[in-house]
Amino acid sequence: MEKNDFLLYNEIIYHIHTCQDMDDLKRSILAQVKLMIPYTYASLIVVEIDPETREIRHSDPFCLPDSFTALEEAWIDRDHQDESFWVSHAPESIVVRSSDLTGEARLESPIFQELYQQYNIYDTMSMNLAYDHQVMALLTLYRTRADGVFTDQEAFYLRALAGHVLHHGPAGGQQAPQDPDHGGAGPRLRTDPPGDGDSGPGLPGPQQRRDSGPAPYLPAHPAQALAKPVPQVRGFLPLGPAEAAALKGERRCTRRDLPMETNDFLLYNEVLYRLHACRTMEELKPTLLGQLKLMIPYTYASFLSIQVDPETQELVHRDPFCQPRQFEAAERAWLGQIDQSYSIWLSHAPESMVVRDSEILSGDNRFSAPSYRKIYLDYHIYDCMQMNITYAGQAMGRLAFYRTQADGLFTDREAFLLRTLSNHIDLACYHCTQRQAQAAQPARTLEELTQVYGLTRRETEILGLVFQDRNNEEILEQLHISKNTLLKHLQNLYRKCGVSSRWDLLKLR
């Protein structure tokens, strides 16, 4: 993966996680994806389950350009005729291309000739967004013959994006279930590597196949994907024994334990997902230090919270969280003489920065600093890399990583990786802080929500049942109303409350 592609992908992920609602997410997904995967047309279609028949139903297409919406609405009326309709039923998020499924025969299908031919469509690439074995949406990209077919590399990138979209989409407000075969929270995705590609020196590159024999990029037939589930992996990266042991805290992970040259991209993607999936600061701190150790090995690490004193308006460093925990004694000692630290200026920087002691202090000068002699000498510290955590000009924390001489200096490449992660770390800290602040506020009653949003009596009834986790079928039975009536009331609720899905509605609970 070239350096520019890596930075672009990093920026796309950041934009996805900054979306405020489903409408914003839909627009952002299609716009951001186009920067990395050029397309002529694109659509994002919500997938729902009919409360009466329990059948999959496509609805609410969002398209770029807007004029393409008419075609997708026509496709919804006859989606069962499409050779890729089975994707909407697949229990895991996968990516398929029409050029893989049926080759040139796709151009002779009735649905192609009657719908797509007028748009000169030549190839499609579709991805179902599945969370906890339930499909939430269908993302489809289209190209004309002049643009050519979608490549393996592009399919690889789209597949890697799925977890981030799901986290911030309908399932984003829910805690991902734990699965012993899965190894942790988050969606399970197929991670077949792309075709051969060049990697920039020292930069993340595409994953290479671990097996010796050839593996099919896609199922030979749609039925295969339905009968045989997609391989279960931890997030996006299949872990080896060394990585798994390191994650469980059984031993310190060294650079030799990780196949960094072959798995950097997927590892980086996994780290991003884990950070953004955290809901509280108590969850984020160990996750952050644990995940970063897989990419940037260290001997010791600490996370210091930073708050503004309400009386003096000065920054206050507190609550050191360290790996290993016994290193907290050193960080508490540093806090006791923080005014003498040569790097205190970093906490006041208006934007996140990464600095290394070996860069700031020349030669052996860093070993003669008072803080080093009094605190870090006993720990045999040889180099330190630090980063301040700042969001919208507000200081929130400070990261520090330490190495002994045996581990060596932190490298330019490691500093580069930490800098690319800085925006995500800032955003994850901000989101966790905001969630905890909101959780501390008393929840609004149903009556208060009725007044705030101007709900009718029937809308209030339905909202109350939604808050009780009743599905549409149960609501229909209790209120004795028709399906169309219920859907109309739900649409009114979404509009009045400024949301676009049931999951967003539940966030008001």
C-alpha positions as CSV (number, residue, x, y, z in Angstrom):
1,M,0.0,0.0,0.0
2,E,1.5,3.3,-1.1
3,K,1.9,6.0,1.5
4,N,-0.7,8.3,0.0
5,D,-3.2,5.5,-0.1
6,F,-2.5,4.7,3.5
7,L,-3.1,8.3,4.6
8,L,-6.2,8.5,2.5
9,Y,-7.7,5.4,4.0
10,N,-6.8,6.7,7.5
11,E,-8.7,10.0,6.6
12,I,-11.7,8.1,5.3
13,I,-12.0,6.1,8.6
14,Y,-11.8,9.3,10.6
15,H,-14.6,10.9,8.6
16,I,-16.8,7.9,9.1
17,H,-16.5,8.0,12.8
18,T,-17.2,11.7,13.0
19,C,-20.7,11.3,11.4
20,Q,-23.5,12.4,13.7
21,D,-26.5,10.4,12.3
22,M,-27.5,7.9,9.6
23,D,-28.1,10.5,6.9
24,D,-24.7,12.1,7.5
25,L,-23.2,8.6,7.5
26,K,-24.8,7.6,4.2
27,R,-23.5,10.8,2.5
28,S,-20.1,10.4,4.0
29,I,-19.7,6.8,3.1
30,L,-20.5,7.2,-0.6
31,A,-18.4,10.4,-0.9
32,Q,-15.4,9.0,1.0
33,V,-15.4,5.6,-0.7
34,K,-15.2,7.3,-4.0
35,L,-11.8,8.9,-3.1
36,M,-10.3,5.4,-2.9
37,I,-12.5,3.3,-5.1
38,P,-13.7,5.4,-8.1
39,Y,-17.2,4.6,-9.3
40,T,-19.8,6.0,-11.7
41,Y,-22.8,5.3,-9.5
42,A,-23.3,4.2,-6.0
43,S,-26.2,3.3,-3.6
44,L,-26.7,2.5,0.1
45,I,-30.0,0.6,0.6
46,V,-31.4,-0.1,4.1
47,V,-32.4,-3.7,4.7
48,E,-35.3,-4.5,6.9
49,I,-37.2,-7.6,8.0
50,D,-40.9,-7.7,7.2
51,P,-42.7,-8.0,10.6
52,E,-45.3,-10.3,9.1
53,T,-43.5,-12.5,6.7
54,R,-40.0,-12.2,8.3
55,E,-38.6,-11.8,4.7
56,I,-35.8,-9.5,3.8
57,R,-37.0,-6.2,2.4
58,H,-34.9,-3.5,0.7
59,S,-36.0,0.2,1.2
60,D,-34.8,3.8,1.4
61,P,-32.1,3.9,-1.3
62,F,-29.6,6.7,-1.0
63,C,-27.7,7.2,-4.2
64,L,-24.9,9.3,-5.8
65,P,-25.8,10.9,-8.1
66,D,-29.4,11.5,-6.9
67,S,-30.7,10.7,-10.4
68,F,-29.7,7.1,-9.9
69,T,-32.3,6.6,-7.1
70,A,-35.0,5.9,-9.7
71,L,-33.0,2.9,-11.0
72,E,-32.4,1.5,-7.5
73,E,-36.1,1.9,-6.6
74,A,-36.9,-0.1,-9.8
75,W,-34.3,-2.7,-8.7
76,I,-36.0,-3.1,-5.3
77,D,-39.2,-4.1,-7.0
78,R,-37.5,-7.0,-8.7
79,D,-34.5,-7.6,-6.5
80,H,-35.2,-11.4,-6.2
81,Q,-34.3,-11.6,-10.0
82,D,-30.7,-10.4,-9.3
83,E,-28.0,-13.0,-9.3
84,S,-26.5,-11.3,-6.2
85,F,-29.7,-11.1,-4.2
86,W,-28.3,-13.9,-1.9
87,V,-25.8,-11.3,-0.5
88,S,-28.6,-9.7,1.5
89,H,-29.1,-13.1,3.3
90,A,-25.4,-13.8,4.0
91,P,-24.8,-13.9,7.8
92,E,-21.4,-12.1,7.6
93,S,-20.2,-9.0,5.7
94,I,-18.8,-10.0,2.4
95,V,-17.9,-8.3,-0.9
96,V,-19.0,-9.7,-4.3
97,R,-18.5,-8.5,-7.9
98,S,-20.8,-9.3,-10.7
99,S,-17.8,-9.9,-12.9
100,D,-16.8,-12.7,-10.6
101,L,-20.2,-14.3,-10.2
102,T,-21.4,-14.6,-13.8
103,G,-18.6,-13.1,-16.0
104,E,-19.8,-11.7,-19.3
105,A,-23.1,-13.6,-18.9
106,R,-24.2,-10.8,-16.5
107,L,-24.7,-8.5,-19.5
108,E,-27.3,-10.9,-20.9
109,S,-29.5,-11.1,-17.8
110,P,-33.0,-9.6,-18.0
111,I,-32.4,-7.3,-15.0
112,F,-29.3,-6.0,-16.6
113,Q,-30.8,-5.4,-20.0
114,E,-34.0,-3.8,-18.6
115,L,-32.4,-1.7,-15.9
116,Y,-28.7,-1.3,-16.0
117,Q,-28.1,-1.2,-19.7
118,Q,-29.6,2.3,-20.0
119,Y,-26.9,3.5,-17.6
120,N,-24.1,1.7,-19.5
121,I,-23.2,-0.3,-16.4
122,Y,-20.5,-2.9,-16.9
123,D,-19.6,-4.1,-13.4
124,T,-20.9,-3.9,-9.9
125,M,-19.4,-4.5,-6.5
126,S,-21.7,-5.1,-3.6
127,M,-21.2,-5.4,0.2
128,N,-23.8,-6.4,2.7
129,L,-23.3,-4.7,6.1
130,A,-24.1,-7.5,8.6
131,Y,-24.0,-7.2,12.4
132,D,-24.5,-10.1,14.7
133,H,-25.7,-12.3,11.8
134,Q,-28.3,-9.7,10.7
135,V,-28.0,-7.6,7.5
136,M,-28.4,-3.9,8.1
137,A,-27.8,-2.4,4.7
138,L,-26.5,-3.1,1.2
139,L,-23.7,-0.9,-0.4
140,T,-23.3,-1.2,-4.1
141,L,-20.9,0.5,-6.5
142,Y,-21.3,0.6,-10.3
143,R,-18.9,1.2,-13.2
144,T,-19.4,1.7,-16.9
145,R,-17.3,-0.2,-19.4
146,A,-15.0,2.8,-19.9
147,D,-14.2,2.6,-16.1
148,G,-13.5,-1.1,-16.2
149,V,-14.1,-3.8,-13.6
150,F,-13.4,-3.5,-9.9
151,T,-10.1,-4.8,-8.8
152,D,-9.0,-7.2,-6.1
153,Q,-7.3,-4.3,-4.3
154,E,-10.5,-2.3,-4.3
155,A,-12.5,-5.2,-3.0
156,F,-10.0,-5.6,-0.2
157,Y,-10.3,-1.9,0.8
158,L,-14.1,-2.0,0.7
159,R,-14.2,-5.2,2.9
160,A,-11.9,-3.5,5.4
161,L,-14.2,-0.5,5.7
162,A,-17.2,-2.7,6.8
163,G,-16.4,-2.8,10.5
164,H,-16.1,0.9,10.8
165,V,-19.4,1.6,9.0
166,L,-21.2,-1.0,11.2
167,H,-19.7,0.5,14.3
168,H,-21.0,3.9,13.5
169,G,-24.2,2.8,11.8
170,P,-27.3,1.1,13.1
171,A,-25.3,-1.2,15.4
172,G,-23.0,1.5,16.6
173,G,-24.8,2.3,19.8
174,Q,-24.8,-1.4,20.9
175,Q,-22.2,-3.3,22.7
176,A,-20.9,-6.0,20.3
177,P,-21.4,-9.5,21.7
178,Q,-18.6,-11.6,22.9
179,D,-17.9,-14.8,21.0
180,P,-15.2,-17.3,22.1
181,D,-14.5,-18.3,18.6
182,H,-14.4,-14.7,17.4
183,G,-11.9,-13.5,20.1
184,G,-13.6,-10.2,21.0
185,A,-16.2,-7.6,20.1
186,G,-16.9,-6.4,16.6
187,P,-18.0,-7.7,13.3
188,R,-16.5,-10.8,11.7
189,L,-15.2,-10.2,8.2
190,R,-13.7,-12.3,5.5
191,T,-10.1,-11.1,5.0
192,D,-8.9,-12.6,1.8
193,P,-5.9,-10.5,0.6
194,P,-5.9,-8.6,-2.6
195,G,-3.7,-9.3,-5.5
196,D,0.0,-8.4,-5.6
197,G,0.8,-4.8,-5.0
198,D,3.7,-2.7,-4.0
199,S,4.2,-1.3,-0.6
200,G,6.1,1.7,0.2
201,P,9.2,1.1,2.3
202,G,8.4,0.9,6.0
203,L,4.7,1.5,5.4
204,P,1.7,-0.8,5.9
205,G,1.2,-3.2,3.0
206,P,-1.5,-5.6,2.0
207,Q,-1.9,-8.9,3.8
208,Q,-0.3,-11.9,2.1
209,R,-1.9,-15.4,2.2
210,R,-0.8,-17.5,5.1
211,D,-1.6,-20.8,3.5
212,S,0.5,-22.4,0.8
213,G,-2.2,-23.3,-1.6
214,P,-4.5,-21.1,-3.6
215,A,-7.7,-19.9,-2.0
216,P,-10.8,-18.8,-3.8
217,Y,-11.4,-15.1,-3.6
218,L,-15.2,-15.6,-3.7
219,P,-17.4,-18.6,-3.2
220,A,-17.7,-20.7,-6.3
221,H,-21.5,-20.4,-6.0
222,P,-23.8,-18.3,-3.9
223,A,-25.1,-21.3,-2.2
224,Q,-21.7,-22.0,-0.8
225,A,-21.6,-18.8,1.1
226,L,-25.0,-19.5,2.6
227,A,-24.2,-23.1,3.5
228,K,-20.7,-22.5,4.8
229,P,-20.3,-19.4,7.0
230,V,-17.5,-16.9,6.2
231,P,-14.3,-17.8,8.2
232,Q,-14.4,-16.5,11.7
233,V,-11.5,-14.2,12.5
234,R,-10.9,-11.7,15.2
235,G,-12.0,-8.4,13.7
236,F,-10.0,-8.1,10.6
237,L,-6.8,-9.9,11.4
238,P,-6.2,-13.6,12.0
239,L,-4.1,-13.8,15.1
240,G,-1.2,-16.1,15.6
241,P,-0.2,-17.6,19.0
242,A,2.2,-14.7,19.7
243,E,-0.3,-12.0,19.1
244,A,-3.1,-13.8,21.0
245,A,-0.8,-14.3,24.0
246,A,0.2,-10.6,23.9
247,L,-3.5,-9.5,23.8
248,K,-4.3,-11.7,26.8
249,G,-1.4,-10.1,28.7
250,E,0.3,-13.4,29.1
251,R,3.6,-12.0,28.0
252,R,5.2,-9.0,26.4
253,C,5.0,-8.8,22.7
254,T,8.2,-8.0,20.8
255,R,8.7,-6.9,17.3
256,R,9.8,-10.4,16.3
257,D,6.4,-11.8,17.3
258,L,4.4,-9.8,14.7
259,P,4.5,-10.3,11.0
260,M,4.5,-6.5,10.5
261,E,5.6,-6.6,6.9
262,T,2.7,-8.7,5.7
263,N,-0.1,-7.7,8.1
264,D,0.4,-4.0,8.8
265,F,-2.6,-2.8,7.0
266,L,-5.1,-5.2,8.6
267,L,-3.4,-4.7,12.0
268,Y,-3.7,-1.0,11.7
269,N,-7.4,-1.4,10.7
270,E,-8.0,-3.6,13.6
271,V,-6.5,-1.1,16.0
272,L,-8.7,1.7,14.7
273,Y,-11.8,-0.5,15.1
274,R,-11.0,-1.4,18.7
275,L,-10.4,2.3,19.6
276,H,-13.6,3.5,18.2
277,A,-15.6,0.6,19.6
278,C,-14.8,1.7,23.2
279,R,-17.7,3.2,25.1
280,T,-16.0,4.6,28.3
281,M,-12.5,5.9,29.3
282,E,-12.1,3.0,31.6
283,E,-12.5,0.7,28.6
284,L,-10.4,2.9,26.3
285,K,-7.3,3.2,28.4
286,P,-6.3,-0.6,28.5
287,T,-7.6,-1.0,24.9
288,L,-5.4,1.8,23.7
289,L,-2.2,0.7,25.4
290,G,-2.8,-2.9,24.5
291,Q,-3.5,-2.3,20.9
292,L,-0.7,0.1,20.3
293,K,1.8,-2.4,21.7
294,L,1.0,-4.6,18.8
295,M,2.3,-1.9,16.4
296,I,4.7,0.0,18.6
297,P,6.4,-2.3,21.0
298,Y,7.4,-0.7,24.4
299,T,8.7,-1.7,27.8
300,Y,6.4,0.6,29.8
301,A,3.5,2.9,28.8
302,S,1.2,5.4,30.6
303,F,-2.0,7.3,30.0
304,L,-2.5,10.5,32.0
305,S,-5.8,12.2,32.1
306,I,-5.8,16.0,31.8
307,Q,-8.5,18.2,33.2
308,V,-9.0,22.0,33.6
309,D,-9.1,23.2,37.2
310,P,-12.5,25.1,37.5
311,E,-11.0,27.7,39.8
312,T,-7.5,28.4,38.4
313,Q,-8.2,27.2,34.8
314,E,-4.9,25.5,34.8
315,L,-4.3,22.0,33.4
316,V,-4.3,19.2,36.0
317,H,-2.6,15.8,35.2
318,R,-4.1,12.9,37.1
319,D,-5.1,9.3,37.2
320,P,-2.1,7.6,35.7
321,F,-3.0,4.3,34.0
322,C,0.1,2.2,33.2
323,Q,1.3,-1.0,31.6
324,P,2.6,-2.8,33.5
325,R,0.6,-1.5,36.5
326,Q,3.7,-1.3,38.8
327,F,5.0,1.6,36.5
328,E,2.3,3.8,38.1
329,A,4.7,4.6,40.9
330,A,7.1,6.2,38.4
331,E,4.3,8.3,36.8
332,R,3.0,9.4,40.2
333,A,6.5,10.5,41.1
334,W,6.7,12.4,37.8
335,L,3.4,14.2,38.6
336,G,5.0,15.2,41.9
337,Q,7.6,17.2,40.1
338,I,5.8,18.0,36.9
339,D,6.8,21.7,37.0
340,Q,10.4,20.6,36.5
341,S,9.8,18.5,33.4
342,Y,11.3,19.6,30.2
343,S,8.3,18.3,28.2
344,I,5.5,20.0,30.2
345,W,4.9,22.2,27.2
346,L,3.5,19.3,25.3
347,S,0.3,19.2,27.4
348,H,-0.4,22.8,26.4
349,A,0.1,22.3,22.6
350,P,-3.1,23.2,20.7
351,E,-2.9,20.1,18.5
352,S,-1.8,16.6,19.1
353,M,2.0,16.2,18.6
354,V,4.4,13.3,18.8
355,V,7.8,13.9,20.3
356,R,10.7,11.6,21.2
357,D,13.3,12.3,23.9
358,S,16.1,11.2,21.6
359,E,15.0,14.0,19.2
360,I,14.5,16.7,21.8
361,L,17.7,16.1,23.9
362,S,20.9,15.5,22.1
363,G,23.2,12.7,23.0
364,D,23.3,11.6,26.6
365,N,21.8,14.9,27.9
366,R,18.4,13.2,28.5
367,F,20.1,10.9,31.0
368,S,21.3,13.9,33.1
369,A,17.9,15.5,33.5
370,P,16.7,15.6,37.1
371,S,13.5,13.7,36.4
372,Y,15.5,10.9,34.8
373,R,17.9,10.5,37.6
374,K,15.2,10.6,40.3
375,I,12.5,8.6,38.6
376,Y,13.4,6.7,35.5
377,L,17.0,5.6,36.2
378,D,15.8,2.7,38.3
379,Y,13.6,1.5,35.4
380,H,16.6,1.7,32.9
381,I,14.7,3.9,30.6
382,Y,16.6,4.7,27.4
383,D,14.0,6.5,25.2
384,C,10.6,7.9,25.5
385,M,7.9,8.8,22.9
386,Q,5.0,11.0,24.0
387,M,1.8,12.4,22.5
388,N,-0.7,14.9,23.9
389,I,-4.4,14.1,23.3
390,T,-6.3,17.2,22.3
391,Y,-9.7,17.6,20.7
392,A,-11.1,21.0,19.5
393,G,-8.4,22.8,21.4
394,Q,-9.2,21.0,24.7
395,A,-6.5,18.9,26.4
396,M,-7.8,15.5,27.4
397,G,-4.7,13.4,28.1
398,R,-1.1,12.4,27.5
399,L,0.4,9.2,26.3
400,A,4.0,8.1,27.0
401,F,5.9,5.0,25.8
402,Y,9.2,4.0,27.3
403,R,12.0,1.6,26.1
404,T,15.1,0.3,27.7
405,Q,18.4,0.3,25.9
406,A,17.9,-3.4,25.0
407,D,14.7,-2.4,23.1
408,G,16.4,0.5,21.3
409,L,15.2,3.9,20.2
410,F,11.7,4.6,18.8
411,T,12.0,4.8,15.0
412,D,10.7,7.3,12.5
413,R,8.3,4.7,11.2
414,E,6.8,4.2,14.7
415,A,6.5,7.9,15.2
416,F,4.7,8.1,11.8
417,L,2.2,5.4,12.8
418,L,1.5,7.1,16.1
419,R,0.9,10.5,14.3
420,T,-1.5,8.8,11.9
421,L,-3.4,7.4,14.9
422,S,-3.5,10.7,16.8
423,N,-6.8,12.0,15.2
424,H,-8.5,8.7,16.0
425,I,-7.2,8.7,19.6
426,D,-8.4,12.2,20.1
427,L,-11.8,11.4,18.7
428,A,-12.2,8.2,20.7
429,C,-11.3,10.0,23.9
430,Y,-13.8,12.8,23.1
431,H,-16.6,10.4,22.3
432,C,-16.0,8.3,25.5
433,T,-15.9,11.5,27.6
434,Q,-19.2,12.7,26.0
435,R,-20.9,9.4,26.5
436,Q,-20.0,9.3,30.2
437,A,-21.1,12.9,30.6
438,Q,-24.5,12.1,29.0
439,A,-24.8,8.9,31.0
440,A,-24.4,11.0,34.2
441,Q,-27.3,13.2,33.3
442,P,-30.8,12.0,34.4
443,A,-32.6,10.3,31.5
444,R,-35.6,12.1,30.1
445,T,-39.0,10.6,30.6
446,L,-41.4,9.6,27.9
447,E,-43.5,12.6,28.8
448,E,-40.6,15.0,28.4
449,L,-39.7,13.5,25.0
450,T,-43.4,13.9,24.0
451,Q,-43.2,17.7,24.8
452,V,-39.8,18.3,23.3
453,Y,-40.6,16.7,20.0
454,G,-44.3,17.4,19.8
455,L,-45.5,13.8,19.6
456,T,-49.1,12.7,19.2
457,R,-50.7,10.3,21.7
458,R,-50.3,7.4,19.3
459,E,-46.7,8.3,18.5
460,T,-45.9,8.4,22.2
461,E,-47.5,4.9,22.6
462,I,-45.3,3.5,19.8
463,L,-42.2,5.2,21.2
464,G,-42.8,3.7,24.6
465,L,-43.1,0.2,23.1
466,V,-39.9,0.7,21.0
467,F,-38.2,1.7,24.2
468,Q,-39.4,-1.7,25.6
469,D,-37.6,-3.4,22.8
470,R,-40.8,-4.5,21.2
471,N,-40.5,-5.5,17.5
472,N,-43.0,-4.3,14.8
473,E,-44.9,-7.6,15.0
474,E,-45.5,-7.2,18.8
475,I,-46.5,-3.5,18.4
476,L,-49.0,-4.4,15.7
477,E,-50.5,-7.1,18.0
478,Q,-50.8,-4.8,21.0
479,L,-52.1,-1.7,19.3
480,H,-54.3,-3.5,16.7
481,I,-53.2,-1.3,13.8
482,S,-52.2,-2.1,10.3
483,K,-48.6,-2.5,9.2
484,N,-48.8,0.5,6.9
485,T,-50.2,2.6,9.8
486,L,-47.3,1.6,12.0
487,L,-44.7,2.3,9.3
488,K,-46.3,5.8,8.8
489,H,-46.1,6.5,12.6
490,L,-42.5,5.3,12.7
491,Q,-41.6,7.6,9.8
492,N,-43.2,10.5,11.7
493,L,-41.3,9.6,14.8
494,Y,-38.0,9.6,12.9
495,R,-38.8,13.0,11.3
496,K,-39.8,14.7,14.5
497,C,-36.9,13.3,16.6
498,G,-34.4,14.0,13.8
499,V,-33.3,10.4,13.4
500,S,-33.3,8.0,10.5
501,S,-33.5,4.6,12.0
502,R,-34.9,2.6,14.9
503,W,-31.4,2.3,16.4
504,D,-31.0,6.0,16.5
505,L,-34.4,6.3,18.1
506,L,-33.3,3.9,20.9
507,K,-30.5,6.3,21.8
508,L,-33.1,8.7,23.1
509,R,-34.1,6.1,25.7
